[in-house]
Amino acid sequence: KNQVEQSPQSLIILEGKNCTLQCNYTVSPFSNLRWYKQDTGRGPVSLTIMTFSENTKSNGRYTATLDADTKQSSLHITASQLSDSASYICVVSASRDTDKLIFGTGTRLQVFP
Amino acid sequence: DGGITQSPKYLFRKEGQNVTLSCEQNLNHDAMYWYRQDPGQGLRLIYYSQIVNDFQKGDIAEGYSVSREKKESFPLTVTSAQKNPTAFYLCASSGTGQEKLFFGSGTQLSVL
């Protein structure tokens, strides 16, 4: 069964600190892995998209890594800001078609001053 | 200002009533999607459309209906057959290559 599991479920950090969110997947065939940021009551916004051949991708203070052998990805947030408080969703595509996306349940991050 | 517009932001449904959620995009995208988001669960695909006048069922289509009469518009109707409609509904679109999905700001549907 195609699944995407994220950990931790929730995380609290202080402003300025770094953190790492984890994503494990059992999706086959694998096409790409995406990370989205979702503010409360809003739609998700794309942070990164990585294909099989990419193992690192950055978007400002966000850096995603992908290990296709172990089927694991991580999202590292550097020097956190209050505006980073959101849910972060890992999404794996089982093909080139968007209708084959498998969504994780997300990690809820709270950044406190 | 390009993007996807969903309306209304909040919607209440009475028992036995059909309600329609609006989704409009000005990104000139061919493909549009409807997802349902419940607390503690990943997004689930309800319906999708890759071209005007054509659409396919997703994983949880029962109790929902859609239409795609115009490229820009993909309304979702939650029918009385959907017994548990309370959820956050997200509309999305994607262009060629389908690699990047753009989401609207969502509609929270609740039952009175």
Contacts between the chains, C-beta under 8 A, distances in Angstrom:
chain1	res1	chain2	res2	distance
A	4	B	42	6.9
A	32	B	99	6.8
A	34	B	101	7.9
A	41	B	88	8.0
A	41	B	105	7.9
A	41	B	106	6.9
A	41	B	108	7.4
A	42	B	105	5.3
A	42	B	106	6.6
A	43	B	4	7.7
A	43	B	6	7.9
A	43	B	90	5.4
A	43	B	92	7.5
A	43	B	103	3.2
A	43	B	104	5.2
A	43	B	105	5.1
A	43	B	106	5.3
A	44	B	43	8.0
A	44	B	90	7.5
A	44	B	103	5.1
A	45	B	103	7.2
A	46	B	100	5.7
A	46	B	101	6.9
A	46	B	102	7.8
A	49	B	99	5.8
A	49	B	100	6.7
A	89	B	42	7.5
A	89	B	43	7.7
A	96	B	97	7.8
A	96	B	98	6.5
A	97	B	98	6.2
A	98	B	31	6.5
A	98	B	33	6.7
A	98	B	48	7.5
A	98	B	94	5.3
A	98	B	98	4.4
A	98	B	101	5.9
A	99	B	33	7.4
A	99	B	45	6.2
A	99	B	48	5.1
A	99	B	56	7.2
A	99	B	58	6.7
A	101	B	43	8.0
A	101	B	45	7.4
A	101	B	101	7.6
A	102	B	42	7.3
A	103	B	42	3.4
A	103	B	43	4.3
A	103	B	44	7.7
A	104	B	42	5.6
A	105	B	40	6.1
A	105	B	41	6.1
A	105	B	42	5.1
A	106	B	42	7.5
